[in-house]
Amino acid sequence: MTRIAFVDVDTQVDFMEPGGKLYAQGAERIKPNLARLITFARERGVPLVSSVDAHEPGDAEFGEYPPHCLRGTPGQRKVAETLTGREVIVPDAPAETLPDPTRVHPVLEKQQFSLFTNQRAEQVIGATGARELAVFGVVTEVCVRQAVLGLLERGYAVQVVEDAVWPIDAQGGARALEEMQARGARRTTTDALLAELERESLRDSPRAQPCDT
């Protein structure tokens, strides 16, 4: 199944767990839907690309937000519900080879809001072979928004899984969803997306052939 790939944005302890350095209050509520999406991707062969903040002390972003997701700290880790066991870290650095997102789970490190600030992001996402991306993660009005708009600008069709994203501020999150929709993204839910992909899988599977008699 390569028509669509999943993009998992910044589902990290510092954002999603109470006590995290930049906890978005209530973000843990989307964990069950995150787990369903990740499990579906793993079991059905849907390419999955994740982004994570990987900050160093003194990064420019700390002029706007408190220090968070410092490289190597517990808060920088992905939450358990979004792990596949096939993670391959992709630093923001030149490299001769790229991980194959149809075989492993690339995790793009970044130090700024947009996942496309990782210089290998376009190549990794392009290697999924998908022209449509389903996006989920945190937070809605910052890094999710940046990911969605960046994908739209690059010509991808985008679905935002609105019950698998979470904002810092509810009103800001709602405005961001409206903006993403106005820019061309389609809003969906975990149930609707997985049901759609399940129907496609059944439709595309070879029909059972009758036995010879």
Backbone hydrogen bonds, N-H to C=O, Kabsch-Sander energy under -0.5 kcal/mol:
donor,donor_aa,acceptor,acceptor_aa,energy
5,A,132,E,-1.9
6,F,47,P,-3.0
7,V,134,A,-2.8
8,D,49,V,-2.4
9,V,7,V,-0.6
9,V,136,F,-3.0
10,D,8,D,-0.7
10,D,51,S,-1.6
12,Q,10,D,-2.2
13,V,77,R,-2.6
14,D,75,G,-2.6
15,F,12,Q,-1.2
16,M,12,Q,-2.1
17,E,13,V,-2.4
20,G,17,E,-2.7
22,L,14,D,-1.8
23,Y,20,G,-1.3
24,A,15,F,-2.8
25,Q,23,Y,-0.9
27,A,24,A,-2.6
29,R,26,G,-2.2
30,I,27,A,-1.8
31,K,28,E,-1.5
34,L,30,I,-2.5
35,A,31,K,-2.8
36,R,32,P,-1.9
37,L,33,N,-2.4
38,I,34,L,-2.7
39,T,35,A,-2.5
40,F,36,R,-2.3
41,A,37,L,-2.4
42,R,38,I,-2.5
43,E,39,T,-2.7
44,R,40,F,-2.5
45,G,41,A,-1.0
46,V,41,A,-1.3
48,L,101,P,-0.7
49,V,6,F,-2.5
50,S,106,P,-2.6
51,S,8,D,-2.3
52,V,108,L,-2.6
54,A,110,K,-2.5
55,H,69,C,-2.4
59,D,56,E,-1.8
62,F,59,D,-1.9
63,G,60,A,-2.1
64,E,61,E,-1.8
65,Y,61,E,-2.2
71,R,55,H,-3.2
73,T,70,L,-2.4
76,Q,73,T,-1.4
77,R,74,P,-1.2
79,V,11,T,-2.2
82,T,79,V,-2.0
83,L,80,A,-1.7
88,V,105,H,-2.3
90,V,107,V,-3.2
93,A,91,P,-1.9
103,R,100,D,-2.2
104,V,100,D,-2.4
105,H,86,R,-2.6
107,V,88,V,-2.5
108,L,50,S,-3.3
108,L,106,P,-0.5
109,E,90,V,-2.4
109,E,107,V,-0.5
110,K,52,V,-1.7
117,T,114,S,-1.8
118,N,115,L,-1.6
119,Q,117,T,-0.7
121,A,118,N,-2.3
124,V,120,R,-2.3
125,I,121,A,-2.8
126,G,122,E,-2.5
127,A,123,Q,-1.9
128,T,125,I,-1.5
129,G,126,G,-1.6
131,R,3,R,-1.1
132,E,3,R,-1.1
133,L,157,A,-2.6
134,A,5,A,-2.5
135,V,133,L,-0.6
135,V,159,Q,-3.1
136,F,7,V,-2.3
137,G,164,A,-2.0
138,V,9,V,-2.5
139,V,166,W,-0.7
140,T,166,W,-1.8
142,V,139,V,-1.3
144,V,139,V,-2.2
145,R,139,V,-0.6
145,R,140,T,-1.0
146,Q,142,V,-2.4
147,A,143,C,-2.2
148,V,144,V,-2.7
149,L,145,R,-2.7
150,G,146,Q,-2.2
151,L,147,A,-2.2
152,L,148,V,-2.5
153,E,149,L,-2.5
154,R,150,G,-1.0
155,G,152,L,-1.9
156,Y,151,L,-2.2
157,A,131,R,-2.5
159,Q,133,L,-2.7
160,V,186,R,-2.8
161,V,135,V,-2.5
161,V,159,Q,-0.6
162,E,160,V,-1.4
162,E,188,T,-2.2
164,A,161,V,-2.3
166,W,137,G,-1.2
173,G,169,D,-2.8
174,A,170,A,-2.3
175,R,171,Q,-2.4
176,A,172,G,-2.1
177,L,173,G,-2.3
178,E,174,A,-2.2
179,E,175,R,-2.5
180,M,176,A,-2.7
181,Q,177,L,-2.3
182,A,178,E,-2.6
183,R,179,E,-1.9
184,G,181,Q,-1.4
185,A,180,M,-2.6
186,R,158,V,-2.9
188,T,160,V,-2.6
193,L,189,T,-2.8
194,L,190,T,-2.5
195,A,191,D,-2.3
196,E,192,A,-2.3
197,L,193,L,-2.4
198,E,194,L,-2.3
199,R,195,A,-2.4
200,E,196,E,-2.2
201,S,197,L,-2.3
202,L,198,E,-2.3
203,R,199,R,-2.6
204,D,200,E,-2.4
205,S,201,S,-1.1
